[in-house]
Amino acid sequence: MKFLKRVILSITEFDAYKTFAIEKNSIAIKYILKLLLLFSIILSSFIFVKYAWIFNGNEESLRTEFSSLNLEESILSFENQEAIIEQTISYITSMDKTEMYAFSILTFIITFSILFIMFFTVTGMYVVMLAIFIHLFSKVVKAPIIKTGIVNIAIYAHTLPIILMLIYQIIRISFNFNIEYFDIMYTAISMIYAITAILLIKSDILKSKVILDQIIKETEEKIEELRKEENNEDKKEDEEEEKEEVPKTPPVEEGGKA
């Protein structure tokens, strides 16, 4: 199954979780790594493009852009920031084109690496917590799900939350817009997917059990009918054999002699 198809199915088709649950863990882990890599590439590219003015090397432009960042009200606020900004501008403007090109590539790689490590760690924690919840919930509803299935469901249930996280981060960076309870929404969505998947799997197992019981019952009835037919045939054969074994009385001749 192709990566894009897995993304679409994990969001739109709850029935697909039945297939995901019986796959190897290595397939689900590769899937989440690809998704996080794509996430990190898109977000780091967006950040790179948004702050591409840093690499133009124009001192006046750099001063204007740095002043528009309003660092005093952001999480990037630090002591002696004016002096540090001046040093940064001086360092950037002193670069030639080759150095600037190398600097921009290095910046992108560092941004991508930090984002991937950060989101991989955070997503891993969420997956572990959801896997624990799935294990407990499956015990409560008595859904016999194997350990590999629990991990797979926990991974695929994070597909939509990860995509929403990407959209949210782009909006947050663009418009400085924050959603106070986004983490709760992130967790709630993955739990809804997991719960729905477990209940569907349990429903299928119950249906399969009913069908299996019916097949067993019908099979037992057919076996019983065959036994009765065999017994009837055996009785007929025994009766025919008894008739053949009965001796015939010789005819009596006239005069009393046989």
LODRENLO-14506 format. One record per residue (C-alpha): chain; x, y, z; residue number from 1; residue in three letters. Coordinates in nm, 4 decimals. Layout:
residues N
R   chain         xx         yy         zz     n   res
R       A          X          Y          Z   NUM   ala
...
This chain:
residues 258
R   chain         xx         yy         zz     n   res
R       A     0.0000     0.0000     0.0000     1   met
R       A     0.1426     0.3382    -0.1021     2   lys
R       A     0.2201     0.6094     0.1529     3   phe
R       A    -0.0365     0.8611     0.0242     4   leu
R       A    -0.3089     0.5948     0.0208     5   lys
R       A    -0.2287     0.5092     0.3828     6   arg
R       A    -0.2586     0.8763     0.4796     7   val
R       A    -0.5992     0.9071     0.3118     8   ile
R       A    -0.7324     0.5767     0.4511     9   leu
R       A    -0.6147     0.6472     0.8062    10   ser
R       A    -0.8162     0.9710     0.7999    11   ile
R       A    -1.1263     0.8750     0.6011    12   thr
R       A    -1.1701     0.4971     0.6462    13   glu
R       A    -1.2019     0.3532     0.9950    14   phe
R       A    -1.2307     0.0063     0.8420    15   asp
R       A    -0.8704     0.0411     0.7217    16   ala
R       A    -0.7560     0.0134     1.0840    17   tyr
R       A    -0.8535    -0.3551     1.0727    18   lys
R       A    -0.5832    -0.4037     0.8114    19   thr
R       A    -0.3337    -0.1768     0.9875    20   phe
R       A    -0.3793    -0.3698     1.3125    21   ala
R       A    -0.2525    -0.6997     1.1647    22   ile
R       A     0.0498    -0.5514     0.9865    23   glu
R       A     0.4061    -0.5611     1.1183    24   lys
R       A     0.5146    -0.2795     1.3494    25   asn
R       A     0.8007    -0.1971     1.1128    26   ser
R       A     0.5506    -0.0893     0.8429    27   ile
R       A     0.3707     0.1491     1.0818    28   ala
R       A     0.7004     0.2906     1.2125    29   ile
R       A     0.8230     0.3583     0.8566    30   lys
R       A     0.4908     0.5280     0.7867    31   tyr
R       A     0.5114     0.7656     1.0833    32   ile
R       A     0.8764     0.8469     1.0047    33   leu
R       A     0.7836     0.9382     0.6464    34   lys
R       A     0.4951     1.1523     0.7716    35   leu
R       A     0.7187     1.3366     1.0195    36   leu
R       A     0.9900     1.3835     0.7560    37   leu
R       A     0.7334     1.5357     0.5205    38   leu
R       A     0.5998     1.7495     0.8062    39   phe
R       A     0.9493     1.8779     0.8906    40   ser
R       A     1.0411     1.9481     0.5269    41   ile
R       A     0.7223     2.1489     0.4650    42   ile
R       A     0.7455     2.3495     0.7867    43   leu
R       A     1.1199     2.4188     0.7597    44   ser
R       A     1.0715     2.5246     0.3951    45   ser
R       A     0.7941     2.7611     0.5017    46   phe
R       A     1.0115     2.9129     0.7758    47   ile
R       A     1.3034     2.9426     0.5339    48   phe
R       A     1.0920     3.1263     0.2755    49   val
R       A     0.9313     3.3510     0.5365    50   lys
R       A     1.2675     3.4633     0.6699    51   tyr
R       A     1.4547     3.4567     0.3378    52   ala
R       A     1.5172     3.8325     0.3761    53   trp
R       A     1.7927     3.7420     0.6220    54   ile
R       A     2.0045     3.6153     0.3324    55   phe
R       A     1.9787     3.9187     0.1043    56   asn
R       A     2.2794     4.0821     0.2692    57   gly
R       A     2.1335     4.4334     0.2565    58   asn
R       A     2.2067     4.6145     0.5848    59   glu
R       A     1.9167     4.8589     0.5663    60   glu
R       A     1.6704     4.5821     0.4799    61   ser
R       A     1.8005     4.3675     0.7655    62   leu
R       A     1.7542     4.6493     1.0171    63   arg
R       A     1.3982     4.7091     0.8978    64   thr
R       A     1.3025     4.3415     0.9102    65   glu
R       A     1.4607     4.2767     1.2501    66   phe
R       A     1.2806     4.5762     1.3971    67   ser
R       A     0.9467     4.4446     1.2625    68   ser
R       A     0.9872     4.1144     1.4470    69   leu
R       A     0.8898     4.2782     1.7785    70   asn
R       A     1.1124     4.0410     1.9765    71   leu
R       A     1.0286     4.2057     2.3083    72   glu
R       A     0.6823     4.0445     2.3056    73   glu
R       A     0.7928     3.7081     2.1710    74   ser
R       A     0.9538     3.3991     2.3158    75   ile
R       A     1.2778     3.5105     2.1466    76   leu
R       A     1.3148     3.8018     2.3863    77   ser
R       A     1.6592     3.8129     2.5496    78   phe
R       A     1.8956     4.0552     2.7213    79   glu
R       A     2.1128     4.2894     2.5119    80   asn
R       A     1.9140     4.1942     2.2045    81   gln
R       A     1.9979     4.5198     2.0260    82   glu
R       A     2.3694     4.4497     2.0518    83   ala
R       A     2.3200     4.0911     1.9377    84   ile
R       A     2.1065     4.2044     1.6422    85   ile
R       A     2.3824     4.4494     1.5424    86   glu
R       A     2.6419     4.1732     1.5581    87   gln
R       A     2.4165     3.9459     1.3518    88   thr
R       A     2.3641     4.2146     1.0863    89   ile
R       A     2.7377     4.2834     1.0765    90   ser
R       A     2.8145     3.9122     1.0371    91   tyr
R       A     2.5595     3.8615     0.7585    92   ile
R       A     2.6594     4.1704     0.5587    93   thr
R       A     3.0268     4.0704     0.5736    94   ser
R       A     2.9577     3.7459     0.3823    95   met
R       A     3.0197     3.7075     0.0119    96   asp
R       A     2.7718     3.5251    -0.2149    97   lys
R       A     2.9330     3.1833    -0.1693    98   thr
R       A     2.9354     3.2156     0.2088    99   glu
R       A     2.5776     3.3435     0.2069   100   met
R       A     2.4661     3.0469    -0.0041   101   tyr
R       A     2.6387     2.8016     0.2303   102   ala
R       A     2.4922     2.9842     0.5314   103   phe
R       A     2.1385     2.9607     0.3935   104   ser
R       A     2.1733     2.5867     0.3234   105   ile
R       A     2.3176     2.5252     0.6692   106   leu
R       A     2.0322     2.7248     0.8251   107   thr
R       A     1.7739     2.5153     0.6421   108   phe
R       A     1.9409     2.1876     0.7459   109   ile
R       A     1.9627     2.2955     1.1101   110   ile
R       A     1.5994     2.4116     1.1106   111   thr
R       A     1.4849     2.0849     0.9525   112   phe
R       A     1.6885     1.8738     1.1961   113   ser
R       A     1.5593     2.0581     1.5024   114   ile
R       A     1.1984     2.0339     1.3837   115   leu
R       A     1.2250     1.6623     1.3006   116   phe
R       A     1.3873     1.5698     1.6321   117   ile
R       A     1.1390     1.7829     1.8277   118   met
R       A     0.8266     1.6504     1.6556   119   phe
R       A     0.9566     1.2913     1.6527   120   phe
R       A     1.0097     1.3081     2.0296   121   thr
R       A     0.6723     1.4697     2.0995   122   val
R       A     0.4826     1.2364     1.8651   123   thr
R       A     0.6598     0.9348     2.0139   124   gly
R       A     0.5410     1.0360     2.3614   125   met
R       A     0.1843     1.0811     2.2363   126   tyr
R       A     0.1922     0.7418     2.0608   127   val
R       A     0.3142     0.5653     2.3762   128   val
R       A     0.0432     0.7295     2.5885   129   met
R       A    -0.2251     0.6434     2.3329   130   leu
R       A    -0.0999     0.2833     2.3106   131   ala
R       A    -0.1382     0.2502     2.6896   132   ile
R       A    -0.4902     0.3924     2.6658   133   phe
R       A    -0.5785     0.1513     2.3804   134   ile
R       A    -0.4500    -0.1438     2.5835   135   his
R       A    -0.6640    -0.0492     2.8843   136   leu
R       A    -0.9698     0.0324     2.6735   137   phe
R       A    -0.9462    -0.2974     2.4829   138   ser
R       A    -0.9419    -0.4794     2.8176   139   lys
R       A    -1.2518    -0.2930     2.9312   140   val
R       A    -1.4520    -0.3641     2.6144   141   val
R       A    -1.2991    -0.7150     2.5883   142   lys
R       A    -1.1560    -0.6649     2.2414   143   ala
R       A    -0.8789    -0.9210     2.1794   144   pro
R       A    -0.6175    -0.7006     2.0099   145   ile
R       A    -0.2543    -0.8142     1.9929   146   ile
R       A     0.0285    -0.5872     2.1105   147   lys
R       A     0.1525    -0.5124     1.7583   148   thr
R       A    -0.2020    -0.4111     1.6642   149   gly
R       A    -0.2217    -0.1726     1.9599   150   ile
R       A     0.0984     0.0070     1.8530   151   val
R       A    -0.0131     0.0254     1.4888   152   asn
R       A    -0.3517     0.1737     1.5776   153   ile
R       A    -0.1829     0.4290     1.8052   154   ala
R       A     0.0487     0.5346     1.5198   155   ile
R       A    -0.2123     0.5638     1.2450   156   tyr
R       A    -0.4547     0.7441     1.4775   157   ala
R       A    -0.2073     1.0353     1.4863   158   his
R       A    -0.2231     1.1010     1.1118   159   thr
R       A    -0.4927     1.3697     1.1218   160   leu
R       A    -0.3570     1.5357     1.4406   161   pro
R       A    -0.0106     1.5631     1.2800   162   ile
R       A    -0.1548     1.7252     0.9664   163   ile
R       A    -0.3581     1.9653     1.1809   164   leu
R       A    -0.0427     2.0424     1.3782   165   met
R       A     0.1370     2.1355     1.0556   166   leu
R       A    -0.1454     2.3676     0.9498   167   ile
R       A    -0.1599     2.5201     1.2965   168   tyr
R       A     0.2161     2.5869     1.3058   169   gln
R       A     0.2063     2.7586     0.9651   170   ile
R       A    -0.0844     2.9798     1.0772   171   ile
R       A     0.0841     3.0521     1.4106   172   arg
R       A     0.4094     3.1590     1.2447   173   ile
R       A     0.2305     3.3645     0.9799   174   ser
R       A    -0.0179     3.5498     1.1984   175   phe
R       A     0.1134     3.4975     1.5534   176   asn
R       A    -0.2131     3.3146     1.6267   177   phe
R       A    -0.2281     3.0717     1.9204   178   asn
R       A    -0.4907     2.8122     2.0110   179   ile
R       A    -0.4872     2.7716     2.3874   180   glu
R       A    -0.6172     2.4152     2.4030   181   tyr
R       A    -0.4675     2.2755     2.0829   182   phe
R       A    -0.2834     1.9975     2.2712   183   asp
R       A    -0.6117     1.8752     2.4185   184   ile
R       A    -0.7743     1.8759     2.0744   185   met
R       A    -0.4707     1.6919     1.9326   186   tyr
R       A    -0.5034     1.4165     2.1931   187   thr
R       A    -0.8842     1.3990     2.1691   188   ala
R       A    -0.8797     1.3431     1.7917   189   ile
R       A    -0.6295     1.0574     1.8131   190   ser
R       A    -0.8327     0.8976     2.0952   191   met
R       A    -1.1540     0.9181     1.8893   192   ile
R       A    -0.9846     0.7388     1.5995   193   tyr
R       A    -0.8416     0.4743     1.8318   194   ala
R       A    -1.1700     0.4080     2.0157   195   ile
R       A    -1.3668     0.3842     1.6909   196   thr
R       A    -1.1109     0.1445     1.5422   197   ala
R       A    -1.1200    -0.0828     1.8494   198   ile
R       A    -1.5008    -0.0959     1.8562   199   leu
R       A    -1.5123    -0.1802     1.4835   200   leu
R       A    -1.2556    -0.4562     1.5287   201   ile
R       A    -1.4515    -0.5958     1.8236   202   lys
R       A    -1.7751    -0.5837     1.6190   203   ser
R       A    -1.6098    -0.7750     1.3344   204   asp
R       A    -1.4754    -1.0354     1.5758   205   ile
R       A    -1.8235    -1.0882     1.7234   206   leu
R       A    -1.9763    -1.1192     1.3747   207   lys
R       A    -1.7078    -1.3678     1.2753   208   ser
R       A    -1.7739    -1.5671     1.5931   209   lys
R       A    -2.1484    -1.5812     1.5188   210   val
R       A    -2.0805    -1.6972     1.1631   211   ile
R       A    -1.8279    -1.9535     1.2875   212   leu
R       A    -2.0743    -2.0872     1.5473   213   asp
R       A    -2.3386    -2.1188     1.2763   214   gln
R       A    -2.0989    -2.3064     1.0476   215   ile
R       A    -2.0024    -2.5387     1.3325   216   ile
R       A    -2.3693    -2.6033     1.4144   217   lys
R       A    -2.4561    -2.6790     1.0514   218   glu
R       A    -2.1524    -2.9050     1.0219   219   thr
R       A    -2.2496    -3.0974     1.3348   220   glu
R       A    -2.6046    -3.1405     1.2018   221   glu
R       A    -2.4740    -3.2752     0.8690   222   lys
R       A    -2.2393    -3.5124     1.0522   223   ile
R       A    -2.5314    -3.6355     1.2629   224   glu
R       A    -2.7436    -3.6924     0.9503   225   glu
R       A    -2.4615    -3.8856     0.7852   226   leu
R       A    -2.4252    -4.1027     1.0965   227   arg
R       A    -2.7980    -4.1783     1.0949   228   lys
R       A    -2.7851    -4.2689     0.7250   229   glu
R       A    -2.4872    -4.4981     0.7882   230   glu
R       A    -2.6661    -4.6639     1.0795   231   asn
R       A    -2.9769    -4.7197     0.8643   232   asn
R       A    -2.7661    -4.8716     0.5861   233   glu
R       A    -2.5877    -5.0951     0.8372   234   asp
R       A    -2.9262    -5.2152     0.9723   235   lys
R       A    -3.0514    -5.2968     0.6215   236   lys
R       A    -2.7340    -5.4900     0.5428   237   glu
R       A    -2.7651    -5.6852     0.8686   238   asp
R       A    -3.1288    -5.7704     0.7940   239   glu
R       A    -3.0413    -5.8903     0.4424   240   glu
R       A    -2.7584    -6.1032     0.5777   241   glu
R       A    -2.9920    -6.2614     0.8357   242   glu
R       A    -3.2441    -6.3473     0.5640   243   lys
R       A    -2.9751    -6.5120     0.3546   244   glu
R       A    -2.8527    -6.7211     0.6502   245   glu
R       A    -3.2005    -6.8728     0.7325   246   val
R       A    -3.1999    -7.2447     0.5947   247   pro
R       A    -3.4747    -7.3500     0.3550   248   lys
R       A    -3.6910    -7.6539     0.4632   249   thr
R       A    -3.6856    -7.9390     0.2023   250   pro
R       A    -4.0203    -8.0265     0.0332   251   pro
R       A    -4.2192    -8.3249     0.1786   252   val
R       A    -4.2760    -8.6204    -0.0681   253   glu
R       A    -4.5979    -8.8231    -0.0888   254   glu
R       A    -4.6106    -9.1256     0.1376   255   gly
R       A    -4.4437    -8.9466     0.4233   256   gly
R       A    -4.0926    -8.9624     0.2748   257   lys
R       A    -3.8894    -8.6597     0.2302   258   ala
